[in-house]
Structures are given as C-alpha cells and as structure tokens.
Amino acid sequence: MRFAGTFLLSLSLSSSFSPEVWAVAERTGKLLRRSTRTTTKHTLASNAETASEISHHEIPQDDYHPDDFLEDILDETILNENKEDPEPTTDHIRSLVGAAPREAASIGTFQYPLDCNADLGTFDCSTKLVSSVPDIRKGLEIPCGECWTFDMTGTVSIKGINVIGKLVFPKNHVVTIETPSVVVQGELEIETDHPVISSANRSVHFVLTGTDAVTFKPENDVNKNVCGANRAACNIGVRPFVVAGGAVTIRGFPDDCSPWTQLLDVVRTDPVKDPDDFPSYEEFPGTCPTSGTDFIVADFDDGQVGGWTGGGADAAIDNLALKVTNRVDASQGPTLDFTSLEPELCLIPEKKYLFSVRIKLDKEDGTGAGTPTTCTTSESSCPRLRTRITKPPGIKGKWTDNRYMKPRYAGNYGEWVDFTTLIHWDSDRLDPTNTAYLVLVDNVEAGVDITIDSFSITLPSEESFPNPEDPCGNLIYNGDAAANGFHPYPFRTSNGGESVVVMEEDDGNNFFRLTNRQHFSSSIVSDINPLCMDAGVTYQFSMRTRIHSDVPQAYRVTAPLNQNPTASKHSPIVLDCPPQSISDGWVTCTGEFIVSHLMAGVQSDGEFLWRMELKNQRDGADFVIDYDDLSITYSKGYISELVVNDMDGSCWGAGSDVHVATSTFYSFGGKYPTGNGYSGTLVGVSAESDGTHLTLDAPLINPVVTAAQDAECSAEVALLSRNIAIRGDFADGDKAGNGGYLQVLHTVGTKQIIDGVEFVNMGQLGEEDRFAIRRHQPPPPPSYPITVFVPPITAVSSSKERLMCLYPST
C-alpha cells in the first residue's frame, strides 16, 4: 500500500518482554491509545491521508508460525478496539501485512564484521580528522581498520561517503552533509544528549542529493563477491543511505522524552482589528443643506407636488403619489430640479448612493390593467432614472448616470413595482461651476401615465456597515431587510436575469424574496470582508429561509471566492441544511465553519461572498426563495497554543515540528478540504500551571477534540522533529518527486540502532524495495545470527513510498 504523509514510529524492545512479534498498527487513522498509555512506548500517529497500514517487527523462532502472528494482531490490537465491529479475518489481516513470502533479491549476504575491522574498538578515533582530507568534495572513504572523527561543521558537500572502517561524530556535533550516498560497510556512530528537541539543538543532518545511480564495491575477501563474481559492483540507485555488512549506532532522543502526548486543551487568540481599515457609516457633511443620510426623499404624503414637474407633461397628486399624465413623448416624466440642494457640497465623486422609487404604469385610455407592460414583454420602454447637468454658458450640458429598470422587475400595468439601483457622480458632474441639476424618471412609451411614490436618493444606513466597536462581529449587514427601506442593499443576485426585492409580511416583518431564478445555485449574495478572514477563526452562519416548493429541498451554503483577479475560483462548503418545503414555512439553519487558509488568502482585489445553492440540480431553479435574519457572527478565535502534559512536553523545544492527529471524519473534500490532521512548527514552549504550552507558527484549522472536552476521544500530538535527521532532496530534477531511502542490505550478525532520527522526504515511489526505511535480508539458515533492527522514537514525515518494511517477516 502506497501512502504519503506524516508518521511517528515509536518502538522499544525490552529484555523482560517476551512475545516474538512486535506490531505497530494503525486502523483508519486512530491511534492505539490503550496500549501506548499502559505499556512500552508503541504508537503510530498519522495525518488524514494515511490509509490503514500495519508495520511489523519480528524475531523469528523455529516454533513460530506466520498465522500465529496474524492471530496475535487480531487478538491484541483490533478486536479490543471496538467490540461492535465485525471480526476481521486472518486472510484480511494477511493482506494488510503482506504475510505472503516474496522472493529475496539476487544479492548475496554481507558478513559482519570485516576481518580488517576486528580491533576497531581499541582505536583512538580522535587522531584522524575528516577535516584533514584534501578536497573532501570529491568523496570521503574511511579505510578498513581505521577510525576517523568527523570534525567539519557548517554545510559540507561530499561526493559520496563510504565507511569501510569506522566513522565517529563527536557528541552533539553540528553539521549538514549534502551527499548523493552514504554506504556503511564498517561502523558509523552518531550521538546527541541534548535534553530538548529543538532547532537550537540541531545536530547531524544528512541531505541525500543527486539523480545519478550510485554503485559501490563490497570490501574485504569475505564480502567481495556478494554482488557478483570478481568483486562486481552493487547498484543501489539514487540517494541511498545503505548499510551493507556494517553497523550503525545513532542515538538522538532524550531518555525521558515522550514523542507523543495527549492534547489536554488549546488556547485561542482573538484577532485584533483596526476599525479604520473597514468601511464606515457616513452622513452628509455639515456644508450640505440636508443632513443625515437623506439627500432627496419624496413620499408626497403631504399632498403637495413640491418642486416636481411632469417634464413637459402634467403632474399632480393622486392618492398621495405623484402622477404624470398627457405624456406625448418618452422623454417626459416626473422631474425634479435639485440645484437648491447644492449637490457639489453634498455628494462625493464616485461614491455609491442608493436610489429607490415605487412606480405604477397605466395606459391613459384605461385599458391593459393586469397585463404585462411593454418593458416586460419586449424589454424596451423600461422606466429610466436620468440626471441632467447644466454647464455655464457656452458649455453644453449633458444627461448622465442613466439607470434602467430591468424588465424582470417591470410587472404589469396598474401594479406598483419597486425600482432600486446604485448611482454615483464623477467629479465633472459635481463641478462647482455647474449651474443646474435635474433628476427625471422617463423612457416609458407615450400614452402611458407614470405614477411614482417613495422616491429617494440616500446614503446607506448605519446598519449597512460593520460595527466600529466590533468590525468582525457580524459579516452580513442588513440581514433582516429592515435597514434601507425597500432597497435590498447590500444584497444582490448571484446571476443576471434574477430579481431580489424587499417584501413586507402582514405583521410588518421585512424579508428578501428571490424570483426568476436561473440556476439551482441562484441566490441572493453579499460580500464578505476578507479583513475578517483570519485562518482558524470560527464563525457561525445563520439564516431563515422559506422555499416555495411542495417537495422538500435540501441546500448548502458555500463561500465562492477567488484570491485575486487571476486566481482560480473555489466554493468551499460553509453549511449543510436539511430538506424543507413550503409547508414548513420559515426554517432556520445554523452552523459553525472555520476559516481555512484558502479563505484567509483572499486579497483586497479578490472576490469573496456567500451563496445558498439547492442540492436539486435538476429542478432547483424552479422555486422562489425567501430569506430573512441572515448573519455570519464571530464565534471564537484561532488555536494559537496547544496545552500538553508538562512532563511529556518538557523536552519539546522551539523550532521543532509537531503533528496533531485527527478529530473528525472529514478526510477529503467537504467542509475541511485540507484533510483532518495538522502539522506545524513550534515558535515557543512555556511551562504554565495547566501544563506545557506549545505556541504554533500557524493556526490549527480543522476541528480538534481536547481532553478537556472528552478524555477518551481527545487528539494526540506527535513530535515530528529530531536533533538528528536524514533527508531526501528531490528538488534537483527528479520528476517523480522521490526522495532518498535507508536500507539495511542483507547484513547479518549485528544490531542496527537508529534511535531518535527524523526521516524526511524518504522513499521512492515506483522503485522496487525503495521504502523510506527497509531491512532487507534473505531468510537465515540456522547458523546465521539474525539482525535485530531497533528504531525507537524515530519519526518519518513526507514519506514518498510507504513507511518501514522489515523483510523477511518470518
């Protein structure tokens, strides 16, 4: 099974523990907490991309059978996990662990030690220093029977390392070695005793580089023909770290340090916002003859025409509304000279103002009542808002800022309809030298009377803006449709050809109605301010809807966005809502969502809004939808710190990487497309009264369960970093994106100790036997001592091909 991701492998072999088989099992992303908390350290933590995987370690004995091993796994690791689960079969477990034997490679067996290294333990390694090797960049070979000390520091590039004798690194030595290969035919020793794993305590790091296959020739008569007659060379591929007849002893983990621990609690941080960065409510300036937010408001309730005319036709009050009759030309209609309002002192160039008016069209001969208007049927002669600017003598005035009613709003003759839009003036139209300003509603065919009411040009209301005391407290403004009269601002339709209007119920409650829907995803929408989209912050979305469908319709709320004008568009899911029909009336749907990195990446010139879409893609466009009480309210801040056991976290330091295991079933796509695990870097570690606080470099995005919430189901936190590391470098042209690999190659008669090493970018996908870590040797005859491969407290991250393979298994 191939997988990529982050893993923590922790195994300890105790002389007092007698079972012949050691197993590390992970089942559908769950840690084996039971055994890890009561026995020797023994766990595997993974992120969301991990499939079920079992790695195993055996010390075979003559009387042990593979099926016994399989049954042990059944009894000890799986059946006790969930008594209600169906019992896995032996055949199923066999398929997981690959118990079927495979052919060993054609390579022979390396003997340990080499004859020339028989007395290595008596040598003084301090007398031979690697720094004395001339032009070490061409390669480093430690001769058989000699012990050398690696004393170079900084970053050292070496064209291959071949340890035939013994190579020792001083304790806690700091160096980064870039090399295409490391071959150990003799002995390699590296040790650190730092009590804390941190970037400050970083020690020996190997970076395996290159794209060319590496070969080496086995040393000494005892191994000279292992790869073929006449001391043939062994081809070990690209970026190998290979033990071939030698022994490695790497100890890099503090004795009392825990590589993983339970997540006790979290600390959240509320982002601090500057209200000056947000749009704010404004009134007309003190120099303006009018005040507040109303520039022109005419409801004719006083029964007076005021300054209104018919633009050459007759104008009079009819039922507390202005009616223009005897129109002989389409350019005639309700007209107001608003020069006395001194617009150049009131209006701001390019600023948007709300225009609203209620209109009724009647044929002057009294016919056609209740039939569609010409605007509705032919999309012509639609009511139009116009303004006219008069320039000083000698300069021609002009009509400006034409706004047409959309045909879908025009309705029928004899019926009142709402005409709302946004208007603005540029600096030329507000030139102080202008001598007159007119506003006019016209363009309706001659012979049709125009009646208007509730005419207004205003600034948006205070409820149309963020609360300056808490600008991210609610991201939807005017969500109750009560702030701007019958203007739906700041809401609009998601698609052209659709209609949103403000309606009033019998009890006086206002709501939004969307008609002429063109698509199952057609919705009213409003912008979300990206300044409030801090990664990891939790918001609650809530709204009431009424769907005019006899059949229940389910829907979801998404957040369509593109981070900048050239970026791809995405629509992450914010909320899923159950089915409802018109018989249910108003239904409230509410739920929380966490701001993802994708959402947080929207720039000021990008697009970010919310949208409701019906899940019925076939008929979803057929239904009228009503909306009310919309809100996106701030719930809680992002997770900035993890709280863990003070003893477990005492050895974790700043600059080290951690992984938080899953707390959710959302593995791929859905509400949490980034997966259900978290990996990050610690920027601070502090001891507090409630435990050790781990400060993260980036917020934890997905939901997480802590012990404070549920002690049995809390997440685990794994320490991924080690002071000693082996890293594969695939940034130099490997199209497969593969890293390095470590392999103990057919070596018997010695113990390999790899204690506390971080393996990064290891494993080679598509290459046979190139797993991140592999012990490869033929089944031994009775006379061969078995190699015991001991990897305690070892971390593997960004594996490119599996994790660890110990072959053969019996």
N, C-alpha and C positions, 0 to 999 in steps of 0.2 A: 504494500500500500504506500503510495506516494503522498507526501504532505509537506506543506511549508508552514512555518510558524515559529512559535517561541515555546521552549520547553525547559523544564528544570528537572534534572535527574539526580536523585539522591539515594545512594546505596551504601550500606555499611555491612561488612562481614564480621561477625563476632565469633570467636572460637567457642563460645558457650551456646551458640545457636546451631542446631544440628541438621535441619532439613537440607536435602540435597539440591533443592531447586529454590532459587530466589526469583521472584517475579515482580515486575512493576507493571501495573495495569491501569489503564485509563479507559473509562467506559462512558461514551457520549459526553465528553467534556467535564465529567465530575471527578473531583479529587477523592482519593481513598482516605478520607479523614479518619475513619475508625482506626486503621492500623497505624497511621502516621502519628497519632496522638498517644498511642499506648505502647508502642514497641520501638525498635530501632528505626531511625530515620529512613523513610521508604515511600517516596511520593513522586508523582508526575503531574505537573501543572501545565495546562496548555491554553492557547487562546482559541477564538471562535472557529478558526479554520482547521482545527485538528479533528480528524476523524478518529473512530475507535482504533486503538493501537495497543499492542502488548509487546513489550520488550522483555527478554528473559535472560537469566544467567544461571548456568548450571555447573556443578562439579560432578561429572558422571561417575557412577559406580557400577560394578558388574551386575548387581541385582536390581538396578533401577530401570524401569521401562517407560518409554515416552508417554504411554497412555496414563501412567500413574501421575506424571507431571500435569497432564491435561485435567485429570480429575481433581488434583490439588488446587488448580486455579478455580475450577468450578466451586469447590467446597469453601475455599478460603477467601476469594476475592469477589465473587459475583453473586452467589446465592444469598449471602448475608447483606448485600447492598439493598435489595428490595424483595421482600418475601412474596409480594404480589406479582412480580414479573414472572413470565413463563420461564421454565428452567432451560438454560442454554444447553445444547447437546455437545457431546465430546467432539463430534465432527465439526460443529460450528467453531468451537474454540481452536481446533486443529487448523482450520482455515485461517483464523486470525493470527496465530503464532507461526504459521508456516512449518508445522512439525514434520511434514514430508521431507525425507532426506534429499539433498541435491548433490550432484557430482562436485567433488573438490576440484579446484583449479589444477592445471597440469604442472604447476610449480612444485618443487621438492620441499623438504623440511630443513629449516635452519637449526643448527645446534648452538647451544649457549653453555658456557662462554667460549669465545675463541681461544685457542691454545695460547696465543701470544698475550692474552689478557688475564692469564691465570693469577698474576700477582698485583693487579690494579689496586686492590685495597690497601697496599703498603706504600703507594706512591705519594709524593708531595706535589699536589697539583698547582701550588702557588708559584712554582719556579718556571712554569711555561705559560706565557700570557698570549692570548689571541692577538692583542694589540701589536705584538712583535712580528706578526705575519706580514710580509711585504705584499702590497696590493691585494688585500683581502677581498676586494670586489670581484676578483676572478674566481673565488671559491675558497672554501675552508674544509680541509680534511685533517682530522685528528688521527695520527698514525696509530696502528695497533701497538699495544704495550706502553702507551704514553698517556699521561693525564694532563689536561690543559684547563686553564681558567679563562672564562670569557669575561674580560675586564672592560671592553669597549662600552661606551654609553651613547645616548642620543639616538639618532636613527642611522642604522648601518645597513647598507645594501651589499649582499653577498650572493654571488652566482652559484648557489648550491652549498649545502652543508652535509658532509659525510663523516659521521662519528664512528670510527673504527675502534679507537681506543676509548678514552673517557673524557667527557666534556662536563665541567662543573661551572655553574654560575654562582657567584657569591650570594649569600643570603640577602634578600630584598634588593637585588641588583635591578637597576632601571635601564632598559634598553628596548628599542623597537628594531626588530630584524626583518628586513624585507628580502625574501629569498624565494626562488622557484621551487626549492625542495629541501626537506630535511630527511636524511636517512640515518638510522641508528643501528649500526651493526655491533657497537660496543655498549657503552653506558652513557646516559645523559641524566644529569641531576640538576633540578631547579627547586628552590625552596624560598618561601616567604614566611615570616612570622608576625606580620602586622596584625594587630587585634581588630582592625576595621577594614572593610572592603570599601574603597573609595578611589576616586580619580587621583587624589593626592598620594595614595599608596600604590599606585600602578607600578608593576614590576616588569617582568619579561613579557613582551608581546611579539609573537611571530606573525608576519603577514606573508601568506603564500601567494606568489605572483606568477605571471607568465602564461603563455599559451602554447608553448612547445612541450612535447612529451619528454619526460626525464627517464634516463636509464642509469643503472649502476651495476657494478660487477661485485658479486659476493666475495668477501675477503677470507683468506686462510684456506688451507687444504680441506678442512672439514666441511666447508660450505661452497667450495669453488664451482661445483657442478650442479648446484641447486636449480639454476635457471637454464641448464643445458650443458652439454659436453663442452670441454675445452674452455671452461670458465666463461660461458656465454653471459651476456648482459641481461639484466631484468628490466623490462619496460614497465614503469609504474605510472605512466600517464602524466597529466598536468597537475601542478600544485599539490604534490603529495607530502605527507608527513608520515613516514613509514618506519616501523620497527622491523628489522629483518635480521633476526639472530641476536639482537641486543636487548637491553632493558632500559626502560625509562622510569625515573622516580621523580615525580612532580608533586610537590606538596604546597598548596597555596591557599588553604582555607583555615581560619581560626578554629581551634578545637571546640570552643564553647559557643560557636556561632550557629544560628539556625538559618538555613537557606530559604525557609518559607515560614509564614506565620498567619494566624487568623486576623482578619480585618475587624478590629474592635469597633471603630467608629470613624467618622470623617469630620473634617472641618470645612465649612463652606464660607466663601467670600462673596460679599455683595459688591458688584462693580460700582464705582463712584462716577457719576456723570456730571458734566458741567451744563447747566440749563442753557447757557448762552450758545451752545452748539446745536440747539434744537429750534425749529420754527416756533414762533410765539404769537400769541394773540395780540392784535393791534387795533386801535381805534383811529378815527380820522384825526389828523393833527389839529392843534389849537388854532392854527391860522385858517382852518376851514370853517365856512359859515355853518355847516352842520356838525354834529358831534356824535359820539358813539360809533356804531358800525353801519348806520343807515345813511346812504348818500341820497338816493331817490326812493321814496316809499309813497305809493298812492293806492289807497283802498276805496276811495270815493264814498266812504260811509257817511260823510257829512253832506252828501247830496250835491256837492259843488264840483264843477268841471275844473276849477283852478286854472292853471296855466295851460291846460291841454286843449289842442285843436284837432280837427279832422284832416289836417294836411291838404286843405282844399275841398274836403267833403264836410258834411255836417256832423257835429259832435254834440252829444247830450247825455245826461244821466238817465239810465234806465235800470230800475231795480237795484240802486246803489252800485252801479257799474257804468263805465264809460262806453257808449255805443256810437260808432261812426257809421253813418248811412249815406245814401245817394253817392256812392263811390262810382266814378266813371273811369277810373284808371287804377291799375295795380299799384301805383306808387303812392296812392292815398291811404291814410290810416291814422290811428292815434299818434299824435305828435306833441312833443314837449320841448320847449326851449329852456334849457337848464343853465344858460350862461350866468344867471344871477347866483348860482351855487359856486361859481369860481372853481371849476374843476382843476385848473392849473395849480391851485393852492391845496386841493384835497387829494387828488389822485396821484399815485406813484407810477412812473413808467414801468411797463412790463409786469406789474403786479396783477394777480388774478382777482377778479371781483365776481360775486355771484349775481346772476341775472335770473329773475323769476317773474312769470306772469301767467295768469289764467285767461284762456281765450275761448270764445264761442263764436262760431261762424254760422250765419243764417243767410239763405238766399232771400234777397229783398222781396221776391214775389211770394214768399211764404211756403214754397214747395221744398221737397227734399229732406224734411226733418227726419232724422234717424238713419239716413243713408250716408255712405262714406263720402268724405269730401274729395275734391279734385286732387288735393295733396296726397290723400290716402290711395286713391286708385291709379293716378298717373304719375305720382311723385313729382308733380310740378305745382306751381302756385301755392307753395307752402309758406306759412307765415314767417316773416323775417324781421329780425331786430337790426336796425341800422343807426349809426350816429353820423352826423354831418358836422364838419369843422369849417368855419368861415375864417378865411385869412384876411389880413389887411388889404386895403385897396391895391389892385394890380396883381395880386396873387390869387390864383384860383383855389377855391375851397374844394373839398372832396368828401365823398361818403366813405366811411371807414368802418372797420370792425363788423362786417356783415355776419350774422349768425342765423342759420335757417333751422326751422323746426324739422326734425326727422319725420318722414312720412308715417313711420310706425306709431308716432305719438298723436297724429292729426285727428284721428277719431272720425265722428260723424257730424253732419250738420245738426245744429240745435243742441249739441252736448258740450259741456265745459271740459277742456283738456288743459294739462299743465305744459308749459314751455319753459324749460330750465336749461341754462348753459353757463359757461365761464367766459368772461370777456376781459379785455385788457386794452390799454392805450400805450402807444410808444411815445417817446419824448417829443416828436414832431407834433403829435396830436395834442400835446399838453403844453405847447409853446405859449409863454405868457403874452405874446403879441396876437394870438388868435382873438377874433372879435365876437364869435358866437358859437354856441354848441346846441345841436338838436339831437333828440332821440326819437325814433319812429318805429312803429310796427306796421309793416306793409307786405306787398308782394302777392296778396290774395287777389284772385281774379275779380275784375269789375263786376258789379251787380251783386256782390256778397257783402253783407254787413259784418263789421268786426266789432265785437264787444270784448273789453278787457277788464280784469279786476286783479287786485293784489299785485300790482306792478312794483318791482323793487330792484334796485342795484345796491348791493351791500357788501361789506366785508364779511368773511366767515365769522361765525360766532366763537365765543371763548371755548365752547365745548368741542370745537373742531381742531384743537391743538393739544399738545401734551401738557400735563400738569407741571408747571415750572418747579414745584416743590418735589416732584417725583416723575421726571420725564419718561421713565420706562415702566411706570406703574401700570399703565394700560396702553396698548399699542393700537387699539381701534378707537377712533373718535366718532362721536355722534352715532354710536351703535344702537341707540334707542330711537333714531329717526326723529328726534324732538328738537334738535338744535338750530336748524336752518330753515324753519318753515316747511314748505313743501319741496324745497331743493334737497336732493339726496347727497349733496357734498358731505364728506369726501369720497362717497361711493360712486362707482361707475359699473358698466357692464364689462364682462370679460371678452365679449365678441361683438363685432359690429352687427347692426340689424336687430339688436335686442333693446328692450325697454325696461328701465327701472324708474319707478315713481314712488312717492311717499303717499301712503294711504292712511285714513283715519277710521278706526272702528267706532261702533256706537258708544262705547264707554269713553271715547276721547283718546284712546291709545293710538299712537302713530307706529307704523311699520313700513318696511320696504316690500314692494312687490316687483318680481321679475317676470316679464312676459316676452312673447316672441322668441323664446329660447331656440337656439340653432344647433345645439350640441348637448350630449349628455353631461359634459363638463361646464356648460354655460352657468354662470354665477354672477352675483354682484361681487365686486372685489374692492379692496382698498390697499394702499401701500403700507408696508411695514418698514419702519425706520431702521436701517442697518446699524445705526449707532447703538441700538439696544441689543444687538445680536452678539453677545459675548458667549464664546464656546463654553458649554457646560451649564449655563444658566437654565433654570426650569421655568416655563410659563404655563399657564392654564388657559386653554381656549374654551369658550362657551358661547352658545347661541341658541335661540329658539327658532324653529322652522315649522312651516306648515306646507306640506307638499300636496298639491291638488291632484292626487291620483287615488283611484279606488283600490288599486293593488299596492300593497306595502312596497316602498322603495328604500333600499339601503344607500348610504352615501358615505363619503370620506371627505376630509378637509386636507388639502395639500398646500404647500408653500412654493409656488412656481418662482424660480429665481434664475438669474444669470449674474455671475460675479462681476462682470464688466461687459461692455457692449460687444466684445468679440468672443466672449466665453460661451461654452455650451450651456444650454438650458437644462435645468433639473426641476423636478417636482417632488421633493420629499414629502412623505405622508406625516401629517400632524395629528390626525384624529380619525378614528373609525366610528361610525354611528350606526345603530341598528335600524332595521326597516320601520317605516311608518307610512300611514295613508291619511287621506283627508278626514277619515272618521276619527282619527286620533287628535285632530285639532293641533294646537300648538304643542310641540315636543322639544324639550331642552336636551341638548347633547353637550357634554363637557368632558374634558380630559387634559392631562398634562403632556407636554413634549419638552425635550431637552434640545437646546441649540447645538447643532452639530458644527464641525469645522467647516463644512460646506456652507452652511448658513452664515457662519461668522466671517466667511471670506468675501461676502458681498461688499463691493466698493461703492463709493458715493455715486458713481456714474452707472452702477449696475441696476438691476431690477429685482424687487423683492415684494411679493404681495401674498395674500391668502386667497384661496378659492375653494368652493364646495363643488364636488362632482358626484353625480349619481353613478352607482355601480352598474346600472342597467344601460349598457351601451347601445342596445337595440332601440328601445323606446324612451330613453332617458331625456330626450329633448322635448317630449310632448307635454310636459307638465309645468304649470305655473307654480312658482315657489315664493312663499312669503318669508321674510326674515325680520328678526327683532332681537334686541338685547344682545348684540354681538360684543365680545370683549376678548382681548388677549392680555391677561393680567400677570404681573410678576409673581412668581411663587417662591423661589429660593435661589440662592447664589450657586456658583460653580464649586465643585470639590477641589480645594487647593491643598489640603493636607490629609494624609492617611494616619490613623491612630492605631498602633500595633502594640503588642506586649513589650514592656520595657526591657525584658531580658532577651527576647528574640531580636529586637531591633537595635540592641546596643552595639552590634558590630556592623551595622549598615551606615554608610557614610555618604556625604555629598558627592555628586558626580557619578554614582552608581545607578544602574538601570533596574527597574522593577516591573513586574507584571501582576496585574490584578485579574484573577480568573473570573469566569462568567457568573452573572447573577440573573440571566434572562435567557429565554428560549429564542430570542431574535438573533439568529446566526447570520443569515444572508438576506439582504434586502429589507423590505418592510420599514418599520419606524426607525430601525437602527442599522443602516446600511454599512456602517463601518465595522460590523461584527460585534461580538458580545464579550470581548476581552479588552484590556487596556494595557499598553506598555508606555512607560515614560521614564524620565530621569529625575533623580532627586537633586534638588538645589539646596536643601537644608535638612538637617536632622537635629531634633532637640528633645531633651528629656523633660516631660511635663508630669503633672500629678496624676493624669489619667492614662499615661503610657508614653511611648515614644512617638513623636510627631514627625512624619515624613512629608516634607514640602515638595510638591510636584512642579516640574517645569512647564507643564501644560495641564489644563483641566481634564478631569476624568469625565468623559462624555456620557457613556451609557449608564443605565440604572445599576445600582450596586446595593447588595444587602449586607449590612454590618451585623456584628454580634449584638450590638445594642438593640437591633430590630428583631433578630432571630438568631440565637446562638447556634442552632443546628444547621441552618442554611446559609450562614454567612460566607462571604467570599474569602478566598485565600490570597495572600500577597507573596509573591516569589521574588527573591533577589536574583537577578539575572547576571549581574556583573561579577567578575573575579579579578583579583590582582594580577593573575597570570592568564594570558589569552593566546589562542591560536585562531587566526582569522584568514578566511579565503578572500582574495581580492579578485573580483570579476569585472573590474572597471577598465580592463585593458584589452577589450575586443572579443571576449568570449560571448558569442551571440546567444548561447543557451542561458547565459546568466548564472553559470555554475561557479561554485567556489572551490575550496580545497577539500581534502579528506585526510583522515587519520586512520591508518590500518596497521594492526599487528599481524605481520605476514608469516604464517607457518613457523612460528617461533615456539619452541617447547623448552621446558626446563627452567623457567624463571617467572617471576612475578612482575607484572607491569602495574605501577602505581601512578594513577592520574587523579590526584586529589585536589579539587578546587580549581579547575581550569574552565575558562569561558571559551566555548567554540562558537564562532560567528561566521555566517556565510560558508558553511561547510556542507559537503555532499554534492554529488554531480548527477543531475537528472539525466537518465538515458544511458549512463555509463555503468556497465556491469560491475557490481561489488563496490561501487564508489559511494557508500553511505557516509554520513557525517563521521561516525566512529564505527570501526569494524574490527573484530578479531577474526582472523581467517586462518584456519589450520585444518589439516586432514584428521579424521578420526584416529586417535593414537592407538598403536598396539600396546599390549600390557606393559612393555618395558619403557614406554615414554612417560616421563612425568608430565602432568597436564599444566598448561599455562593458566594461571588464575588472573583474570583481568579485573582490577578493582577500581571502579570510577566513583568514589564517594564525592558528594557535594559538587557535582560537575554540572555546568549549565550549557545548554545548546540553544542558540537563537538564530532565526532566519535560516533554518535548515533548508537546503535545496533538494535533498533526497533522503527521506526517512530520518531516523534519529540514530539508533545504535543497533548493530546487528552482531550477535555472537554466534559464530558458526564453527563447527557443527553444534547442534543443540544436544546431541547425545554422543 
